[in-house]
Amino acid sequence: MTNQDVLRELADAHGVATRYTASDGEEITVTDDTLLKTLRALGVALSAAPDGEELRAALDAHRTAEAIRPLPPCVVAVAGDARTFNVHVHDGAPADIQIILEDGSVRSAHQEENWNPPVTVDGQPWGEATFRIPGDLPLGWHRITLQSNDAHHECALIITPARLSTTDRYVEEPVTGVMAQMYSVRSEKSWGLGDFHDMGQLAEVLAKEAGADFLLVNPMHAAEPFPPAEDSPYLPTTRRFINPIYLRIEDIPEIAQLDEETRADLQELAAELREMNRSDEIIERNPVYQAKLDVLHEMHHRGRTPEREAAFRAYVEREGQGLVDFASWCARRENEQIHQQRAHGIVPDMDEMVDFYMWLQFLCDEQLAAAQARAKAAGMKIGIMADLAVGVHPGGADAHNLAPWLAPDVSVGAPPDGYNQHGQDWSQPPWHPVKLAESGYRPWRNLLSTVLRHSGGIRVDHVLGLFRLFVMPRMQPPTTGTYVYFDHEALVGILALEAERAGAVVVGEDLGTFEPWVQEVLAAKGVMGTSILWFEGSPTVEGPRLQHEYRQLALSSVTTHDLPPTAGYLAGEHIELRERLGLFTTDAAEEDAVDLEWQGEVLDRIRETGCFDGTPLADTEFEGLARDERGSTGDLMVGIHRFIAGTPSALSCISLVDMVGDIRAQNQPGTTKDQYPNWCIPLCDADGTPVLIEDLADVALFHRIAEASER
């Protein structure tokens, strides 16, 4: 074999793609430089310019390591599947296998025939044995132990559900919900941006006024522990813990510990910040966050009642070392950078700071639980649906505390596509596939259990990342990237296991380039996909997807947070914005012409179903019409939402920005804050007037779209 052949075989052995299919169908051959840097990032011992001998030695070392590994990194099986696994011991030595169940009981495994010959490494022969687990093991997190003479080894055994039981209810009885970016949705009592109290209040309004059965919110993951904080909810410092910026200060029981003068100052501060609720200006998180932190520090300094202390300690005990690690990271950051700037003039010791950051998470947990309780009490079947970001900030808490299970020298992103023709670098470090498996997938389980604790559902952003992630060597452009593959049976199975235990539905954002079997795997597990009106082509006829062709196992909607609101999209805002930002590598006029033609085809497809009946657009043929010739935007949006509501999809979802006629995009993928104010746009109507939660019931378009979306 040539050196290049060996390099590519080595890449295959470590799950690194040597070629992939681009969004336009072109097959991309990954360069040797990218393969080498990606392998090095995964810990393969290679120099910067290895020769053929070094490459062959690395390949042999990988094969040898697999041949003498006592137990697999982890065993993940489906309930009812009596699967086998291999163990390796010194040739002729005993191999005593036991299965320790989650409840402490012990089961045995059956040894199967294995005629593979021994492998000799450094003069020591190693034999291989095959064992089969019982087919009746319960769902859960178990352990396999191997005893061979004096050697003892363990690995995780995880039994996952064959299929989520939560899914079928909504296949049989489809429901509608609303998606909202909570920071942008304010009430009269907000401190300039939406909070947990607003979440519960919004859920109540949506249940009562729009018949919604769920509220899909942006990720609630924690950003930096103090300003300046990252605006993007999709670039958190941790995915396991929650962002205190969403706390409603007045709902915290410890407010009662403040003296009368301090409470008067707090009311004055709140009144000042509430003036921002009626502003259409870009949301500035940092002043709000700092104001809340100053009050929270004062509350923490005043102490807790015995009852509150007991509840807090119970929370800390439940969360375990992960909470301590996160709070310690926050405390170290504060101690290093801003302790001298505290408004109250008190510099606590490290133990007190760690206690403070653990307490903030306790409060977030309480208020998020209260929001879900309000949603369910209002009649929502699902309630709050959480959103799980695909990764974390490279300089954040998870990047530090979970470093043993990450690959920080590559960055997650996306190859060039229609969203961004230059590709995208999200700067996030990916999981290390093998190290994560060797951990028994505990970090994955921990963050899922936290996100699902107070949610009736979860949307997994870029769910394709559970199969493979597009990565590029850090500080290099996306055009130099490739894919790293993961054990999807493990990652998807654990997602299903934790959702099953929480009684939650799961929606995977499965947009992008992927092989068809990926959706089949997700569907078989009861994980719903995502269908966006503008992205759906028909599998049977030329043009847009027919209404009855939409997937049952899907959350279907008109738009997504990565597109402008529908009113803006119909007006071509997504084209104008990308041209303005210089994101096109093609002619913008041609892009606009193609987009206008496709929109016309989609609207004609909707007209053919009768969804425009009862409006002046019932007989309009849209193909060939200019944007300003297509009639009322309100009538267009009514018909569009009727179409989505009439699909067979288990879940349909309305965007709150559409219900008020908003125009501005919340996010333009692949851009930075100095290009566009991503994740900082307040909820406004078509005229740019802010809309608060208390205003929604009086918005005519809100009711028109809610009625059109009834199922």
C-alpha positions in Angstrom: 0.0 0.0 0.0 1.1 3.6 -0.6 1.5 5.9 2.3 -1.8 7.6 1.4 -3.5 4.3 1.4 -2.2 3.6 4.9 -3.3 7.0 6.1 -6.8 6.5 4.8 -7.1 3.1 6.3 -5.9 4.5 9.6 -8.6 7.3 9.3 -11.2 4.6 8.6 -10.1 2.7 11.7 -10.7 5.8 13.9 -14.0 6.8 12.3 -12.7 9.7 10.3 -14.3 10.1 6.9 -11.9 10.1 3.9 -14.6 11.4 1.6 -18.1 12.8 1.9 -21.0 14.0 -0.3 -21.5 17.8 -0.4 -25.0 19.4 -0.3 -24.9 19.7 -4.1 -24.2 16.0 -4.5 -20.5 16.4 -5.3 -18.2 13.8 -3.7 -15.4 15.6 -1.8 -12.1 13.8 -1.2 -10.6 14.8 2.1 -7.1 16.0 1.9 -4.2 14.1 3.6 -3.5 17.2 5.7 -7.0 17.3 7.1 -6.9 13.6 7.9 -3.6 13.8 9.6 -4.6 16.8 11.8 -8.0 15.2 12.7 -6.3 11.9 13.7 -3.8 13.8 15.8 -6.7 15.7 17.5 -8.2 12.3 18.3 -5.0 11.3 20.1 -3.4 9.1 17.5 0.4 9.3 18.1 1.7 10.8 14.8 4.2 13.4 14.1 3.4 16.5 12.0 4.8 14.9 8.8 4.8 11.1 9.3 6.5 8.8 6.9 5.1 5.4 5.8 6.8 3.5 8.6 5.2 5.7 11.2 1.8 5.5 9.6 2.0 1.7 9.5 3.2 1.6 13.1 0.1 3.6 14.2 -2.2 1.3 12.3 -0.6 -1.8 13.9 -0.8 -0.1 17.3 -4.5 0.4 16.9 -5.2 -3.2 15.8 -3.1 -4.5 18.7 -4.9 -2.3 21.3 -8.2 -3.7 20.0 -6.9 -7.3 20.2 -5.9 -7.1 23.9 -8.6 -4.8 25.3 -10.0 -6.8 28.2 -13.6 -5.5 27.8 -15.3 -3.3 25.2 -15.3 0.5 26.0 -19.0 0.1 26.7 -21.8 -2.3 25.8 -25.1 -0.7 24.7 -28.0 -3.0 23.8 -31.7 -2.8 23.1 -34.1 -4.3 25.5 -34.8 -7.9 24.5 -31.6 -8.1 22.4 -29.3 -10.9 23.8 -26.3 -9.4 22.1 -22.7 -10.7 22.4 -19.5 -9.0 23.3 -15.8 -10.1 23.3 -13.3 -10.1 26.1 -9.6 -10.6 26.0 -7.4 -12.3 28.7 -4.1 -14.0 28.8 -4.4 -17.1 26.8 -5.6 -20.0 29.0 -6.5 -17.7 31.9 -10.1 -17.8 33.2 -12.7 -15.1 32.2 -15.4 -14.8 34.9 -18.1 -12.4 33.7 -20.8 -10.9 35.9 -23.6 -8.4 35.2 -24.3 -6.0 38.1 -27.7 -4.4 37.5 -28.7 -0.9 38.5 -30.6 -2.2 41.5 -27.5 -4.1 42.7 -28.7 -7.6 41.8 -26.3 -9.9 39.8 -26.9 -11.8 36.6 -24.6 -14.0 34.6 -23.7 -14.0 30.9 -23.6 -17.1 28.7 -20.3 -18.0 27.0 -20.5 -18.7 23.3 -18.0 -20.6 21.1 -15.1 -18.5 19.8 -12.5 -20.2 17.7 -10.3 -17.1 16.9 -6.7 -18.0 17.5 -4.6 -16.2 20.2 -2.8 -13.0 19.4 0.8 -12.6 20.8 1.9 -9.1 21.9 5.4 -8.6 23.4 5.7 -12.3 23.9 2.4 -12.7 25.7 -0.4 -14.7 24.0 -3.9 -13.2 24.4 -7.1 -15.2 23.9 -10.5 -14.0 23.0 -13.8 -15.2 24.5 -17.4 -14.3 23.5 -20.3 -13.8 25.9 -24.0 -13.3 25.4 -26.0 -11.1 27.8 -29.5 -12.3 28.9 -32.3 -11.0 26.7 -34.6 -10.0 29.6 -32.4 -7.4 31.2 -34.3 -4.3 32.4 -33.8 -0.8 30.9 -31.1 1.1 32.7 -27.5 1.6 33.6 -25.7 -1.6 34.5 -22.1 -2.9 34.7 -20.2 -5.8 33.3 -17.3 -7.1 35.4 -14.4 -9.3 34.2 -12.3 -11.2 36.7 -9.3 -13.1 35.3 -6.9 -14.4 38.0 -5.8 -11.2 39.8 -7.0 -8.8 37.0 -10.3 -7.0 37.5 -12.0 -4.9 34.8 -15.4 -3.2 34.4 -17.4 -1.5 31.7 -20.8 0.0 31.4 -23.8 -2.0 30.1 -26.7 0.2 29.0 -30.0 -1.3 28.1 -32.1 1.1 26.0 -35.7 0.9 24.8 -36.4 -0.5 21.4 -38.8 2.4 20.8 -40.0 5.4 22.8 -43.4 4.8 24.2 -44.2 8.5 24.3 -44.4 9.0 20.6 -47.4 7.0 19.5 -49.9 9.1 21.4 -49.2 12.0 19.2 -49.2 10.0 16.0 -52.7 8.9 16.9 -53.8 12.4 18.2 -51.6 15.1 16.6 -51.1 18.4 18.5 -49.9 21.9 17.8 -47.4 24.0 19.7 -45.6 27.3 19.5 -41.8 28.0 19.3 -40.3 31.1 20.9 -37.0 32.6 21.7 -37.6 33.3 25.4 -35.1 36.1 25.8 -37.1 38.0 23.1 -40.5 37.5 24.7 -41.1 40.0 27.5 -44.0 40.9 29.8 -44.8 44.0 31.8 -42.7 42.6 34.7 -39.6 41.5 32.8 -36.3 43.1 33.4 -35.7 43.9 29.8 -35.6 40.3 28.5 -37.8 37.2 28.9 -37.4 35.0 32.0 -38.7 31.8 33.6 -41.8 33.5 34.9 -42.5 34.8 31.4 -42.1 31.2 30.1 -44.9 30.0 32.4 -47.1 33.0 31.6 -46.6 32.6 27.9 -47.4 28.9 28.1 -50.7 29.8 29.8 -51.6 32.4 27.2 -50.8 30.0 24.3 -52.8 27.2 25.9 -55.8 29.4 26.5 -55.8 31.7 23.4 -54.2 29.4 20.8 -54.9 25.9 22.0 -51.2 25.1 22.1 -50.1 21.8 23.7 -46.4 22.7 23.9 -44.0 25.6 24.0 -40.7 25.0 22.3 -38.1 27.3 23.8 -34.5 28.1 22.9 -31.7 26.3 24.9 -31.7 27.4 28.5 -28.0 26.3 28.9 -25.8 28.5 31.0 -23.6 31.1 29.4 -20.6 32.8 31.1 -21.0 33.2 34.9 -20.9 37.0 34.7 -20.8 39.6 31.9 -19.8 39.8 29.2 -21.9 36.8 28.3 -22.3 35.0 25.0 -25.6 36.0 23.2 -26.0 32.7 21.4 -28.0 30.1 23.3 -26.4 27.6 21.0 -22.9 28.4 22.2 -23.2 27.8 26.0 -20.5 27.3 28.5 -22.3 24.1 29.7 -25.2 22.1 28.3 -26.0 20.5 31.7 -26.7 23.5 33.8 -29.0 26.5 33.3 -28.6 30.2 32.6 -29.3 32.4 35.7 -30.1 35.3 33.4 -33.6 33.9 33.1 -34.3 34.1 36.8 -37.3 36.2 37.9 -35.8 38.0 40.9 -39.2 38.7 42.5 -40.0 34.9 42.5 -37.0 34.0 44.7 -38.1 33.2 48.3 -34.8 34.6 49.6 -36.1 38.1 48.7 -37.9 38.0 52.0 -34.5 38.1 53.8 -33.7 41.6 52.4 -34.3 44.6 54.6 -36.9 47.2 53.7 -34.4 49.7 52.3 -32.8 47.1 50.0 -36.1 46.0 48.8 -37.0 49.6 48.0 -33.8 49.9 46.0 -34.6 46.6 44.2 -38.0 48.0 43.2 -36.4 51.1 41.8 -34.0 49.0 39.8 -36.7 46.8 38.5 -38.8 49.8 37.4 -35.8 51.2 35.5 -35.2 47.9 33.7 -38.8 47.4 32.9 -38.8 50.5 30.7 -36.7 48.5 28.3 -39.6 46.1 27.7 -41.3 48.5 25.4 -38.2 49.3 23.4 -37.5 47.9 19.9 -33.8 48.3 20.4 -31.4 45.3 20.2 -31.5 43.4 23.5 -28.4 44.0 25.6 -28.0 41.1 28.0 -25.0 42.3 30.0 -26.5 45.2 31.9 -29.6 43.1 32.8 -27.4 40.1 33.8 -25.1 42.3 36.0 -28.1 43.9 37.7 -29.6 40.5 38.5 -26.3 39.1 39.8 -25.8 42.1 42.1 -29.2 41.4 43.7 -28.6 37.7 43.8 -25.2 38.2 45.6 -27.0 40.4 48.1 -29.7 37.7 48.7 -27.1 35.0 49.0 -25.2 37.0 51.6 -28.3 37.4 53.7 -28.6 33.6 54.0 -31.5 31.0 53.8 -34.2 29.8 56.2 -33.7 26.3 57.6 -36.4 25.0 55.3 -34.7 26.6 52.2 -31.3 25.4 53.3 -32.6 21.8 53.6 -34.1 22.0 50.1 -30.9 23.4 48.7 -28.7 20.7 50.2 -31.0 18.0 48.9 -30.6 19.5 45.4 -26.8 19.6 45.8 -26.8 16.0 46.9 -28.8 15.0 43.9 -26.7 16.8 41.4 -23.4 15.4 42.8 -19.9 16.2 41.7 -21.0 17.7 38.3 -22.6 20.6 40.1 -19.6 21.1 42.3 -17.3 21.1 39.3 -19.4 23.6 37.4 -19.8 26.0 40.4 -16.1 25.7 41.1 -15.2 26.7 37.6 -17.6 29.7 37.8 -16.0 30.7 41.2 -12.5 30.5 39.8 -13.4 32.6 36.9 -15.0 35.2 39.2 -12.1 35.1 41.6 -9.6 35.7 38.7 -11.5 38.5 36.9 -14.1 40.5 38.8 -14.1 40.0 42.5 -12.7 43.5 43.0 -15.6 45.0 41.0 -18.4 43.7 43.3 -21.0 46.4 43.8 -21.7 45.4 47.4 -18.0 45.5 48.3 -17.8 42.1 49.9 -15.3 39.6 48.6 -16.3 36.1 49.7 -14.0 33.2 49.9 -13.9 30.4 47.4 -16.2 28.1 49.4 -18.8 30.9 49.5 -18.5 31.6 45.8 -19.0 27.9 45.0 -22.0 27.9 47.2 -23.4 30.9 45.4 -23.1 29.3 42.0 -24.7 26.1 43.2 -27.5 28.1 44.7 -28.1 29.9 41.4 -28.6 26.5 39.8 -31.0 25.5 42.6 -33.1 28.6 41.8 -33.0 27.9 38.1 -34.2 24.4 38.7 -37.1 25.6 40.9 -38.2 28.3 38.4 -38.0 26.0 35.4 -40.1 23.5 37.3 -42.6 26.2 38.1 -42.9 27.1 34.4 -43.5 23.5 33.4 -46.1 23.2 36.2 -47.9 26.3 34.9 -47.9 24.9 31.3 -49.3 21.6 32.3 -51.9 23.2 34.7 -53.1 25.4 31.7 -53.9 22.2 29.8 -50.8 21.7 27.7 -50.3 18.0 27.0 -46.5 18.3 26.6 -45.8 21.6 28.2 -42.3 23.1 27.9 -40.2 21.5 25.2 -36.5 22.0 25.8 -33.9 22.6 23.1 -30.5 20.9 23.3 -27.6 22.7 21.7 -25.2 20.7 19.6 -22.1 21.7 21.6 -20.4 24.1 23.9 -18.1 27.1 24.0 -14.4 26.1 23.6 -13.4 28.3 26.6 -16.4 27.3 28.8 -17.0 25.1 31.8 -17.8 21.9 29.9 -14.7 22.4 27.7 -12.7 22.4 31.0 -14.6 19.9 33.2 -15.4 17.4 30.4 -12.0 17.8 28.7 -11.1 14.1 29.2 -14.0 13.2 26.9 -13.6 16.0 24.2 -11.3 16.6 21.2 -10.5 20.3 21.6 -8.1 20.5 18.6 -10.9 20.3 16.1 -13.9 22.5 15.8 -17.5 21.5 15.0 -19.3 23.2 12.1 -20.9 22.6 8.8 -19.6 22.3 5.2 -20.6 24.8 2.6 -24.3 24.7 1.8 -27.3 26.9 1.0 -27.3 28.5 4.5 -23.7 29.7 4.1 -21.7 29.0 1.0 -18.4 29.4 2.8 -19.3 26.8 5.4 -19.6 27.3 9.1 -17.2 27.1 12.1 -19.2 26.8 15.3 -15.9 26.7 17.3 -17.3 23.9 19.5 -15.1 21.0 20.6 -16.7 17.6 19.8 -17.0 14.5 21.9 -14.1 12.1 21.5 -15.9 9.0 20.3 -13.8 6.4 22.1 -13.2 8.3 25.3 -16.9 9.0 25.6 -17.7 5.3 25.2 -15.0 4.4 27.8 -16.7 6.8 30.3 -19.9 4.7 29.9 -21.5 7.8 28.2 -22.0 9.3 31.7 -21.5 12.9 30.5 -24.1 12.4 27.8 -26.5 10.9 30.3 -25.9 13.6 32.9 -26.8 16.5 30.6 -29.8 14.7 29.2 -31.3 13.9 32.6 -30.9 17.6 33.6 -32.4 19.0 30.5 -35.3 16.5 30.6 -36.1 16.9 34.3 -38.7 19.7 33.9 -39.6 19.2 30.2 -42.3 17.3 28.5 -40.2 17.1 25.4 -36.7 17.8 23.9 -35.6 19.1 20.5 -32.1 17.9 19.7 -30.4 20.5 17.6 -28.5 18.9 14.7 -29.5 15.4 15.7 -27.3 14.1 12.9 -24.4 14.9 15.2 -25.3 11.7 17.1 -24.2 9.9 13.9 -21.4 12.1 12.7 -20.1 15.6 13.2 -18.4 17.8 10.6 -15.1 19.0 12.1 -12.2 21.1 10.9 -8.7 21.5 12.4 -9.1 24.4 14.8 -8.5 27.9 13.2 -8.8 26.5 9.7 -11.7 27.2 7.3 -14.7 24.8 7.0 -13.6 23.9 3.5 -10.7 21.9 5.1 -13.1 19.8 7.3 -14.3 16.2 7.3 -16.7 14.0 9.3 -16.0 12.1 12.5 -18.4 9.2 13.1 -20.0 8.1 16.4 -21.7 5.0 17.8 -25.2 6.2 16.9 -26.8 3.2 18.4 -25.4 4.2 21.8 -26.0 7.9 21.6 -29.5 7.7 20.2 -30.3 4.7 22.5 -29.3 6.7 25.6 -31.3 9.7 24.4 -34.3 7.3 24.1 -33.6 5.8 27.5 -33.5 9.1 29.4 -36.6 10.4 27.5 -38.5 7.3 28.3 -37.7 7.6 32.0 -38.7 11.3 31.9 -41.9 10.6 29.9 -40.8 13.0 27.2 -41.1 13.2 23.5 -38.0 13.7 21.4 -37.7 15.7 18.2 -34.5 15.6 16.2 -33.5 18.5 14.0 -32.6 16.3 11.0 -32.0 19.0 8.4 -28.9 19.0 6.2 -27.0 16.4 4.2 -27.3 12.8 5.4 -28.0 9.3 4.2 -31.7 8.2 4.1 -31.1 5.4 6.6 -30.4 8.0 9.3 -34.0 9.0 9.4 -35.0 5.4 9.4 -32.9 4.7 12.5 -34.4 7.7 14.3 -38.0 6.8 13.3 -37.5 3.2 14.5 -36.6 4.6 17.9 -39.6 6.8 18.0 -37.5 9.9 17.6 -39.4 12.5 15.5 -37.7 14.4 12.7 -38.1 18.0 11.6 -39.8 19.1 8.4 -39.7 22.8 7.3 -42.1 23.8 4.6 -39.6 25.6 2.5 -37.1 22.7 2.5 -39.5 19.9 1.6 -39.3 18.4 -1.9 -41.7 15.7 -3.0 -40.4 12.1 -3.2 -43.0 11.2 -5.9 -43.6 14.2 -8.1 -41.6 17.2 -9.3 -41.7 20.2 -7.0 -42.7 20.7 -3.3 -43.8 17.9 -1.1 -47.5 17.1 -1.2 -49.4 17.6 2.0 -50.1 13.9 2.6 -46.5 13.1 2.0 -45.2 14.8 5.2 -43.8 12.3 7.8 -46.0 11.2 10.6 -43.0 11.0 12.9 -42.1 14.7 12.6 -42.5 18.1 14.0 -43.5 20.1 10.9 -43.4 23.9 10.8 -43.3 26.8 8.3 -40.0 28.2 9.5 -37.1 27.8 11.9 -35.0 30.2 14.0 -32.3 30.1 11.3 -34.7 31.8 8.8 -36.4 35.2 9.0 -40.0 35.1 10.2 -42.4 34.0 7.4 -43.4 37.6 6.6 -39.8 38.5 6.1 -39.1 35.2 4.2 -41.9 35.9 1.8 -40.4 39.3 1.2 -37.0 37.9 0.4 -35.3 39.1 3.6 -33.1 36.0 3.7 -31.7 36.8 0.3 -31.2 40.5 1.0 -29.6 39.9 4.4 -27.0 37.4 3.0 -26.2 39.7 0.1 -25.7 42.6 2.6 -23.4 40.4 4.7 -21.4 39.1 1.8 -22.3 35.5 2.4 -22.9 34.6 -1.2 -20.3 33.0 -3.5 -22.9 33.2 -6.4 -24.9 36.0 -7.9 -27.5 37.3 -5.5 -30.0 38.1 -8.3 -29.8 34.6 -9.5 -30.3 33.3 -5.9 -33.4 35.6 -5.6 -34.9 34.4 -8.9 -34.5 30.7 -7.9 -35.9 31.4 -4.4 -38.9 33.3 -5.8 -39.6 30.5 -8.3 -39.5 27.9 -5.5 -41.7 30.0 -3.2 -44.3 30.3 -6.1 -44.3 26.5 -6.5 -44.8 26.0 -2.7 -47.6 28.5 -2.6 -49.3 26.9 -5.6 -49.0 23.5 -3.9 -50.8 25.0 -0.9 -53.5 26.6 -3.0 -54.1 23.2 -4.7 -55.1 21.7 -1.2 -57.7 24.4 -0.7 -55.8 26.1 2.2 -56.4 29.5 0.7 -60.1 29.0 0.4 -62.1 31.8 2.1 -59.4 34.3 1.3 -58.8 36.5 -1.8 -55.9 34.2 -2.7 -58.1 31.1 -3.4 -57.8 31.4 -7.2 -54.3 33.0 -7.4 -51.6 31.2 -9.4 -48.4 32.2 -7.7 -45.7 30.9 -10.0 -44.3 33.8 -12.0 -45.7 36.5 -9.7 -43.4 39.1 -8.2 -43.2 39.2 -4.4 -45.4 42.3 -4.2 -48.0 40.8 -6.5 -49.0 37.9 -4.4 -51.5 39.6 -2.1 -51.9 40.1 1.6 -49.1 38.7 3.7 -51.7 37.9 6.4 -53.7 35.8 4.0 -50.6 34.1 2.7 -49.6 33.1 6.3 -53.1 31.9 7.1 -53.1 29.5 4.1 -49.5 28.4 4.8 -50.3 27.5 8.4 -53.5 25.7 7.4 -51.3 23.6 5.1 -48.9 22.6 7.9 -51.8 21.8 10.3 -53.3 19.5 7.6 -50.2 17.3 7.3 -50.1 13.9 9.0 -47.2 15.0 11.2 -47.6 14.2 14.9 -46.5 17.6 16.0 -47.0 20.9 14.1 -45.4 24.1 15.4 -46.1 27.8 14.9 -43.4 30.4 15.4 -44.5 33.1 17.8 -42.8 35.7 15.5 -45.2 34.7 12.7 -48.2 35.1 15.0 -47.4 38.8 15.5 -46.1 39.5 12.0 -42.5 40.1 12.9 -40.0 40.4 10.1 -36.4 40.5 11.4 -34.4 37.3 11.6 -33.3 36.0 15.0 -30.2 34.4 13.6 -28.1 34.4 10.4 -26.0 31.2 10.5 -22.3 31.6 10.1 -22.2 35.3 11.2 -20.7 37.0 14.2 -22.1 39.9 16.4 -20.2 42.5 14.4 -22.0 41.3 11.3 -25.5 40.8 12.6 -27.2 41.0 16.0 -27.9 37.3 16.3 -30.1 36.3 19.2 -30.8 39.9 20.3 -34.0 40.8 18.4 -37.0 41.6 20.6 -40.4 40.3 19.7 -42.1 43.0 17.5 -44.9 43.3 15.1 -44.7 44.1 11.4 -44.2 47.8 12.2 -41.4 47.2 14.6 -43.5 47.9 17.7 -42.6 45.6 20.6 -45.2 43.0 21.6 -45.4 41.8 25.2 -47.1 38.7 26.5 -50.0 40.8 27.8 -50.5 42.1 24.2 -50.9 38.8 22.5 -54.6 38.2 23.1 -55.3 41.6 21.3 -53.3 40.8 18.2 -55.6 39.9 15.3 -53.0 38.0 13.4 -52.2 35.9 16.5 -55.8 34.6 16.5 -56.0 34.1 12.7 -52.9 32.0 12.7 -53.9 30.1 15.8 -57.2 29.3 14.2 -55.6 28.2 11.0 -53.3 25.9 12.9 -56.0 24.0 14.7 -55.9 20.2 14.2 
